[in-house]
């Protein structure tokens, strides 16, 4: 299952780089590897977690590609698997990716509902990387919806978190926000 985890990690990296085709290639290989493992062994907690991760990342890659129907179906399947597992983290990730889907589909009110719900849960769990990323997405949705002051406030909250993480998105946000004086 180490190979499956490595392929999932590569898929996540490529999706985050907006290289959806490359991500989907790694994720398909990860799925094949996981299927082979589960054909020989009883599914374990780890294999189920990997399957949820692969489905979630596949949905994210389909969002990047604009394949919203496919992404929604994968998100629904991931939500069912997450509920069966009883863990909340994959559930909140489903909500966040659903927000990304609405954002890319230019359904800003729906995006804001999902992203704010995810933000609340990420903040409660002190998951700083996800808080920063979600705040940045909320800023995008607010800006696209015409609320520039609220967008700037969201980006201003995200900026120091990105800076602390050494995330390259910090530079983009700093440029977007301009001088602070």
N, C-alpha and C positions, 0 to 999 in steps of 0.2 A: 504494500500500500504506500510505501515511500515514493514509488514512481508516480502513483496517482496524485499524491500531495504535491509533488514537484510540478506535474503537469497543470494542476489547478493553480498553483502559484504563478506559473508562467502565463496561464490564461488571464489571471487577475491583472498581472503586470501589463500585458498587451491591451486588455480592455481599458485600463486606466490611461494608457497612452493613446486611446481612441483607435487602436489597430484591431478592429473587431474581427476581421477575417483571420488574422494570426491567432487571436484569442480563441476563436471557435475551433481552429485546427487543434490547438493544445487541449481544449476542453473535450473535443471528440475523442482524442487519444486517451485522455484521462477516463472518460466514460468506458471506452473499450477495455482499458486496464482494470477498472473497477468491476466491470461485468465478468471478466475472466476470473478475477479473484473470488467474486461471490458465487461463481459456478462451482468452484472447488471448496469454498468455505462458507459456513453460515454467516449471513450478514451480521456485522458487529456494530457497536455504537460508533466506532471510527468510520466504518464504511458508509454508514447512514449519514454521518456528518459530512463526509466527502461528497456524497451524492447530492445533498442539499446545497453544498458550496458550488458544485459544478452547475447545477440547475440555476442557481441564483446568478452566477457569473455569466452563464449562457444568456439568461434574460437580459442582463446588463449589456452584453455585446449586441444583442438584437435591438436594444434601445438605441445604441450608438448607430446601428445601421438603419434605424427608422422602421424596423420590422416590429411594429407595436403589437400586432395581434399575437405573433409568436412569443414576444416578451411577456405579454399578459398571461398567456397560457402557462408558460414556465413559472411565472410568479405564483399563479394559483396552485400549481403542483408543489412548489417549494413551500407555500404556506401550509398546505395539508401535511406535508412531511414534517415541517417544524412543529405544528400543533401535536402531531403524533409523538414527537420526541419530547415534548413538554418544555423545551428550552425557549426562552424569549428572544435571544439574540438574533437567530435567523429570522424570526418573525418581524423584528424591527428593521432588519436589513431588507426584507421584502417590502415593507412600507416605504422605506427610503428609495429603493429602486423603482417602485411604483410612482413615487413622486418625480423621479428622473424621467420616467416614461411620459408622464403628463407634461413635464417641462419641455421635453423635446417635441412633443405633439402640440405644443403651444396652447395647452389647456391649463392656464396659469392658476385659476382659483383651485382646481383639483390638485395641482402640484403643491400649492401652498398648504392645503389641508394635510396631505400625506407627509410633506417635508417637516411641517411643524410638529406633527405627531411623532415622527421619528426623532426630531431634535429633542423633544421632551424626554424621550426614553434614553437617548444617548447621554444627555446631561445627567439624568438620574443615575446612570451607570458610570459616569465620569469617563466616557470613551472619547477623549479629546480629539483624536484624529477624525472620528466620525462627526463630532460636533462641528469642527471647523469646516469640513467638507459640506455638511448639510447647511450650515449658515451661508456658505458661498452660493449654494444652489438656491436657497431662499432669496438671497440678494438678486440672483439672476431672474427669478420668477417675479419678484416685486418690481424690478426695473422694467422688465418686459410688459408688466401690467400697468406701468406708468407711475409707480410710487417710488421715485428716485430717492427721497430722503430716507425712507424705510430700508431701501436696498443698501444705501451707503452705511446705514447703522448696522445692518447684518454683516456687511463686508468688513466694517471696522472691528466688529467683535471677532470675526474669523482671522483677521490679519495676524495678531500676535500669536495665535495658536499655530498658524502655518509657519511663522517665523521660528517659533520655539522648536518645531519639528524639523526645520530645515527643508520644508516643502517648497518646491519651485513655484507653487501657486501664490506664495507670499509676494513675489515680485510683481506678478500680474495684478494682484489686488492693490498693492501699493501704488502702482501706476494708475490704476482705475480710480483710486481715491484721491490721488494728487497730493500736493503739499497740505500739511495739517494746519498751517498758519492762516 
